[in-house]
Amino acid sequence: MEMLSRRGAREFNKGRKVSLSVTNEKKRVCMLAAVFWPIYPGYGGRHAYVLAENMARAGYGVDVVAAFPIDLRRRWNFFRQRPISRERDRGIRIFRVFTLLPTGPGLLRKFLFYLSFMFTSLWAIPFIRRTDYVLGLHPPPVFLVFPGWVFSRLMGGRYIIRITDLWPDVVFEFKLARRAPLRQGVMLLTKMTYGLADHIMAFTPQIRDRMLERGIPAHKLSVVEMAVDTETFRPADVSPEERRALGLGAAEGKFIVLYSGAFALTYDFDLLLQAAKKLEGENIAFVFLGDGDAKSHILETIKRLELENVIMAQPVSKPEKVAKYINAADVCVMPLKPEMLTSTLTRPSKVFEFWACGKPVVSCTKGEMETLTQESGAGLVVAPGDVEGFARAVRRLSGNLEEVREMGRRGRAFVEARFSLDSLRASLEGAFEKMNP
């Protein structure tokens, strides 16, 4: 990384040699993504990187405005930030700006992080040449409405927001706005956010349908679904030596149940840990890989229940390392809390990575993921909050490895057919064409 001087900015904007030549660029896209590569578990960001990389491969000129990397294990990273720095990765120009980086878990720290990015992201404007589209990805859209609007107006591009969670519903479900005036303020801000956007990319058809019900015009909506890199996430053998290096030595010879991803408040970790208690004494081990706001609760529950069949793996950020853990498992899980109704509309990216690696998924959910799991035949569905049902599902799979392998094959085929990077590029092209009929 290096500081951007005016001279450096001019040289940078002239364009150095990259894998995509300027003459082949279709359009330029400026992405606002506070969390970008490298990714810290619990803070998302992988989806933004996949989108950016695919747009670059498709010939778009891609600029990304992001914060400096988050790593809660290295709190001194906060003090190593600069006002603005630049990077280049696979044809993507990345501008990193100073923010109030979180130094630990907690909603307040995340809020301050998002709020600071809302203003400091504007520091990148003088160093980015023209853009055709400004794509707001992260943080949630209400924090991006101001910088997104400013970027689009100053650089002449159209402002697009990417909706992965339905607002303001998710705020109300977390009880973050309990008083009537605050709820009304959130609703007004959300309405303004959707109104100022030139186009909205919904994460799933269900989110699009909900937005149509709320009066968003159909011409303003597109569906751009999740995609997974099936080259990075693919079935692979993991040797006993590699398992020990991953910290899974205690699970050697056991049927491994893996949760991988953010330790977010939307997931029902109590269900997993209570099921682990019921399955004690059987040849089954539970592995938790990730980090986030619920980590302290998970550790406290493990201690309180005196669980000896649970392994807390060290957080990893590289997709290749995540894929290694997935391939070391026998089955993966996706447990949503029963009260989180908005979660029934979305599709956690972790599930597609599980399927891409040929692993069946036990989904504790209703709605979107329930439908996909049944459609793919690549796992079992358990009612949210049903500890007994979840324990039975795990026990059933642990005793039928051929069924596990067959479900895994179906999952891999399902992802390759519907959620590959080629599918993502086609969806993006369709959304851009919809704005330019």
C-alpha positions in Angstrom: 0.0 0.0 0.0 1.1 3.6 -0.5 -0.2 7.0 0.0 -1.8 8.7 -2.9 -0.3 12.1 -3.8 -1.8 14.2 -6.6 1.0 13.1 -8.9 0.5 9.5 -7.9 -3.2 9.8 -8.5 -2.6 11.1 -12.0 -0.2 8.3 -12.9 -2.5 5.8 -11.4 -5.5 7.0 -13.4 -3.5 6.8 -16.6 -3.7 3.1 -16.1 -0.9 0.6 -15.8 -0.8 -2.8 -17.5 -3.5 -5.1 -16.1 -5.1 -8.3 -17.4 -7.9 -6.3 -19.1 -7.0 -3.5 -21.5 -8.9 -0.2 -21.4 -10.0 -0.6 -25.0 -11.9 -3.8 -24.1 -13.7 -2.2 -21.1 -17.5 -2.1 -21.5 -18.3 0.2 -18.7 -16.7 1.5 -15.5 -18.2 0.5 -12.1 -17.3 2.1 -8.8 -18.1 -0.2 -5.9 -18.6 1.0 -2.3 -17.8 -1.9 -0.1 -16.5 -1.1 3.4 -15.4 -4.7 3.9 -13.4 -6.0 1.0 -10.6 -8.5 0.5 -8.9 -9.7 2.8 -12.0 -10.8 4.7 -12.3 -11.3 8.4 -14.9 -13.9 9.6 -18.0 -12.2 10.9 -17.8 -9.1 8.7 -18.8 -10.4 5.3 -17.0 -9.1 2.2 -16.5 -12.2 0.2 -19.6 -11.5 -1.9 -18.2 -8.1 -2.8 -14.9 -9.6 -3.9 -16.7 -12.2 -6.1 -18.8 -9.5 -7.7 -15.8 -7.2 -8.4 -13.6 -10.0 -9.8 -16.4 -11.2 -12.1 -17.1 -7.7 -13.4 -13.4 -7.3 -14.1 -13.3 -10.7 -15.9 -16.3 -9.6 -18.0 -14.4 -6.6 -19.2 -15.7 -3.9 -16.9 -13.3 -1.3 -15.4 -13.7 -1.8 -11.6 -12.8 0.6 -8.8 -13.5 -0.3 -5.2 -13.7 2.0 -2.3 -13.1 0.1 0.9 -11.9 0.3 4.5 -8.6 -1.1 5.6 -8.7 -4.8 6.5 -10.4 -5.8 9.7 -8.6 -8.2 12.1 -9.9 -8.3 15.6 -6.9 -10.3 16.7 -4.6 -7.4 15.8 -6.1 -4.3 17.3 -3.1 -2.3 16.5 -4.3 -2.3 12.9 -6.5 0.6 13.8 -3.4 2.8 14.3 -1.7 1.7 11.1 -4.4 3.2 8.8 -3.6 6.0 6.5 -6.0 8.7 5.2 -6.2 6.9 1.8 -4.1 4.2 0.1 -4.3 2.3 -3.2 -3.9 -1.3 -4.3 -4.4 -3.3 -7.5 -5.6 -6.9 -7.6 -6.5 -8.9 -10.7 -7.4 -5.7 -12.7 -9.4 -4.2 -9.8 -8.3 -0.8 -8.4 -8.9 -0.6 -4.7 -8.9 2.6 -2.7 -8.8 2.1 1.1 -9.8 4.9 3.4 -9.5 5.6 7.1 -12.4 4.4 9.3 -13.2 3.7 12.9 -12.2 0.1 12.4 -13.9 -2.2 15.0 -11.5 -3.4 17.7 -13.9 -6.1 19.0 -17.4 -7.5 18.5 -20.5 -5.5 19.2 -23.2 -3.6 17.3 -22.0 -0.2 18.6 -18.5 -0.8 17.1 -20.1 -1.9 13.8 -22.3 1.2 13.8 -19.4 3.5 14.3 -17.4 1.7 11.6 -20.3 2.1 9.1 -20.9 5.7 10.0 -17.3 6.7 9.6 -17.1 4.9 6.2 -20.2 6.9 5.1 -18.1 10.1 5.2 -14.5 9.0 4.6 -15.4 7.0 1.5 -15.8 10.4 -0.2 -12.0 11.0 0.1 -11.6 8.6 -2.9 -13.6 10.8 -5.3 -10.6 12.9 -6.6 -8.7 9.8 -7.5 -11.3 7.9 -9.4 -11.9 8.7 -13.0 -15.3 8.6 -14.6 -17.7 5.9 -13.8 -20.9 4.6 -15.4 -22.3 2.8 -12.3 -21.9 3.3 -8.6 -22.7 0.1 -6.8 -23.4 0.2 -3.1 -22.7 -3.2 -1.4 -21.6 -2.7 2.2 -22.5 -1.5 4.8 -26.3 -1.7 4.6 -27.9 0.7 2.1 -29.0 3.3 4.6 -25.4 4.0 5.4 -24.5 4.3 1.7 -27.3 6.6 0.5 -25.3 9.7 1.1 -21.9 8.7 -0.4 -23.6 6.7 -3.2 -25.6 9.7 -4.2 -22.6 12.0 -4.1 -20.4 9.6 -6.1 -23.0 9.2 -8.8 -23.8 12.9 -9.1 -20.2 14.0 -9.2 -19.0 11.3 -11.6 -22.1 11.0 -13.8 -22.9 7.4 -13.0 -26.1 5.7 -12.0 -26.5 4.7 -8.4 -27.3 1.1 -7.7 -27.9 -0.6 -4.4 -27.5 -4.3 -3.6 -30.2 -5.6 -1.2 -29.2 -8.7 0.7 -31.4 -8.1 3.8 -34.8 -6.6 3.7 -34.9 -3.1 5.4 -36.3 -1.8 7.7 -37.6 -5.3 8.7 -34.2 -6.6 9.8 -33.7 -3.5 12.1 -37.0 -4.1 13.8 -36.4 -7.9 14.3 -33.1 -7.1 16.1 -35.1 -4.6 18.2 -32.7 -1.9 17.3 -35.5 0.7 17.0 -38.0 0.1 19.7 -39.5 3.6 20.2 -42.1 4.8 17.7 -40.2 8.0 16.7 -37.0 6.0 16.0 -39.0 3.4 14.0 -40.6 6.1 11.9 -37.2 7.7 11.3 -35.7 4.3 10.1 -38.7 3.8 7.8 -38.3 7.3 6.4 -34.6 6.8 5.9 -35.2 3.5 4.2 -37.8 5.0 1.9 -35.4 7.8 0.9 -32.6 5.2 0.3 -34.7 3.2 -2.1 -36.1 6.4 -3.7 -32.7 7.9 -4.5 -31.3 4.8 -6.1 -31.5 4.6 -9.8 -31.7 0.8 -9.7 -32.0 -1.9 -7.0 -30.4 -5.4 -7.3 -32.3 -7.8 -5.1 -30.4 -10.8 -3.7 -33.3 -13.2 -4.2 -36.6 -13.3 -6.1 -38.4 -13.2 -2.7 -36.8 -9.9 -1.7 -37.7 -8.5 -5.1 -41.3 -9.6 -4.6 -41.5 -8.0 -1.2 -40.1 -4.7 -2.6 -42.7 -4.8 -5.4 -45.4 -5.2 -2.7 -44.1 -2.0 -1.1 -44.4 0.0 -4.2 -41.0 -0.1 -5.8 -41.5 0.0 -9.6 -40.7 -3.2 -11.5 -38.4 -1.4 -14.0 -36.2 -0.4 -11.0 -35.6 -3.9 -9.8 -33.4 -6.8 -10.9 -32.5 -10.1 -9.3 -28.8 -10.8 -9.1 -28.4 -14.0 -7.1 -25.5 -15.5 -5.2 -22.7 -17.3 -7.0 -19.7 -19.3 -5.8 -16.3 -19.9 -7.2 -16.5 -23.6 -8.0 -12.7 -23.8 -8.7 -11.8 -22.6 -5.2 -14.6 -24.5 -3.5 -14.5 -28.0 -4.9 -14.4 -31.5 -3.5 -10.9 -32.5 -2.4 -9.4 -35.1 0.0 -7.8 -33.9 3.2 -5.1 -36.0 4.7 -4.8 -36.9 8.4 -1.7 -34.6 8.6 -3.7 -31.7 7.1 -6.5 -32.3 9.5 -4.1 -32.1 12.4 -2.7 -28.9 11.0 -6.2 -27.5 10.9 -6.6 -28.2 14.6 -8.9 -31.2 14.0 -6.8 -33.9 15.5 -9.3 -34.5 18.3 -11.9 -35.3 15.6 -9.9 -37.8 13.8 -12.0 -40.9 12.9 -15.2 -39.1 13.8 -18.1 -37.9 11.8 -17.6 -34.1 11.6 -20.4 -31.6 11.6 -19.2 -28.1 10.5 -20.5 -24.6 11.0 -18.5 -22.2 9.0 -19.2 -18.4 8.7 -20.1 -15.4 10.7 -21.0 -15.9 14.4 -23.9 -13.6 13.8 -27.0 -13.1 16.0 -29.3 -14.4 13.2 -27.9 -18.0 13.8 -29.2 -20.4 16.4 -26.0 -21.6 18.0 -27.9 -22.8 21.1 -29.6 -25.4 18.9 -26.2 -26.7 17.6 -24.7 -26.9 21.1 -27.8 -28.5 22.7 -27.7 -31.1 19.9 -24.0 -31.7 20.5 -24.9 -32.4 24.1 -27.5 -34.9 23.1 -25.0 -36.6 20.8 -22.2 -36.9 23.3 -20.8 -40.4 23.5 -21.4 -41.0 19.8 -18.7 -40.9 17.2 -19.6 -37.3 16.2 -17.7 -34.0 16.5 -18.9 -30.5 16.0 -16.6 -27.9 14.6 -17.2 -24.1 14.7 -15.2 -22.0 12.2 -15.6 -18.2 12.2 -15.9 -15.2 14.4 -18.4 -12.5 15.3 -20.8 -11.0 17.9 -22.0 -14.4 19.2 -18.6 -15.9 19.9 -18.5 -15.1 23.6 -21.9 -16.7 24.0 -20.8 -19.8 22.2 -17.7 -20.2 24.4 -19.8 -19.6 27.6 -22.3 -22.2 26.5 -19.6 -24.8 25.7 -18.2 -24.3 29.1 -21.6 -24.4 30.9 -22.7 -27.6 29.1 -19.2 -29.1 29.6 -19.1 -30.1 25.9 -16.1 -32.3 24.9 -17.2 -33.0 21.4 -17.0 -29.4 20.2 -13.9 -27.8 18.5 -13.5 -24.1 18.1 -11.3 -23.6 15.1 -9.1 -20.5 14.7 -10.7 -18.0 12.3 -9.4 -18.0 8.7 -9.9 -15.5 5.9 -8.4 -17.2 2.8 -11.1 -19.0 0.8 -8.7 -21.8 0.1 -8.3 -22.4 3.8 -12.1 -22.3 4.3 -12.5 -24.8 1.6 -10.0 -27.1 3.3 -12.1 -27.1 6.5 -15.3 -27.8 4.5 -13.6 -30.7 2.8 -12.5 -32.1 6.1 -16.1 -32.2 7.3 -18.7 -34.8 6.6 -21.8 -32.6 6.8 -22.4 -28.8 7.2 -25.1 -26.9 8.9 -27.1 -23.7 8.5 -29.2 -23.0 11.6 -31.3 -19.9 11.5 -33.2 -18.6 14.5 -37.0 -19.3 14.3 -37.9 -15.7 15.1 -35.8 -14.2 12.3 -38.5 -13.9 9.6 -36.3 -11.8 7.3 -33.8 -14.6 7.1 -36.3 -16.7 5.3 -35.9 -14.4 2.3 -32.2 -14.6 1.9 -29.5 -17.2 1.0 -26.4 -17.3 3.2 -23.3 -17.7 0.9 -21.9 -20.4 3.2 -24.4 -22.9 1.9 -23.3 -22.6 -1.7 -19.7 -23.1 -0.6 -20.7 -26.2 1.3 -22.5 -27.6 -1.8 -19.7 -26.6 -4.1 -17.3 -28.8 -2.0 -19.7 -31.7 -2.3 -21.1 -31.6 1.3 -24.7 -32.0 2.3 -26.3 -29.4 4.4 -28.7 -29.7 7.3 -30.8 -26.5 7.1 -32.7 -25.4 10.1 -34.9 -22.9 8.3 -38.0 -22.1 6.4 -38.6 -20.1 3.3 -35.9 -19.6 0.7 -33.2 -22.0 2.0 -35.8 -24.7 2.7 -37.0 -24.5 -0.9 -33.4 -24.7 -2.3 -32.4 -27.6 -0.1 -35.5 -29.6 -1.1 -35.1 -28.7 -4.8 -31.4 -29.7 -4.9 -31.8 -32.9 -2.8 -28.5 -31.9 -1.3 -29.4 -32.1 2.4 -32.1 -32.3 5.1 -34.5 -29.7 6.3 -35.3 -29.3 10.0 -37.8 -26.9 11.6 -36.0 -23.9 13.2 -35.5 -24.4 16.9 -36.1 -28.2 16.7 -33.1 -29.6 18.7 -34.4 -33.2 18.7 -35.1 -33.1 14.9 -31.6 -31.7 14.2 -29.9 -34.4 16.4 -31.9 -37.1 14.6 -30.9 -35.7 11.2 -27.2 -35.7 12.2 -27.4 -39.2 13.6 -29.1 -40.4 10.4 -26.4 -39.0 8.2 -23.6 -40.3 10.4 -24.9 -43.8 10.0 -25.4 -43.6 6.2 -22.2 -42.4 4.5 -23.4 -43.4 1.1 -26.4 -41.1 1.4 -24.0 -38.4 2.5 -21.9 -38.8 -0.6 -24.9 -38.9 -2.9 -26.3 -35.7 -1.4 -22.9 -34.1 -1.8 -22.8 -35.0 -5.5 -26.2 -33.4 -5.9 -25.2 -30.3 -4.2 -22.1 -29.9 -6.4 -24.2 -30.4 -9.6 -26.9 -28.0 -8.4 -24.3 -25.2 -7.8 -22.6 -25.8 -11.1 -25.9 -25.6 -13.0 -27.4 -22.5 -11.3 -25.0 -20.6 -9.1 -21.7 -20.5 -11.0 -19.7 -17.4 -11.8 -21.0 -17.5 -15.4 -24.6 -17.3 -14.0 -23.6 -14.3 -12.0 -22.1 -12.5 -15.0 -25.2 -13.1 -17.0 -27.4 -11.7 -14.2 -25.2 -8.6 -13.9 -25.3 -8.0 -17.7 -29.1 -8.3 -17.5 -29.4 -5.7 -14.7 -27.2 -3.2 -16.6 -29.1 -3.8 -19.8 -32.3 -3.1 -17.9 -31.0 0.3 -17.0 -30.0 1.0 -20.6 -32.7 -0.4 -22.8 
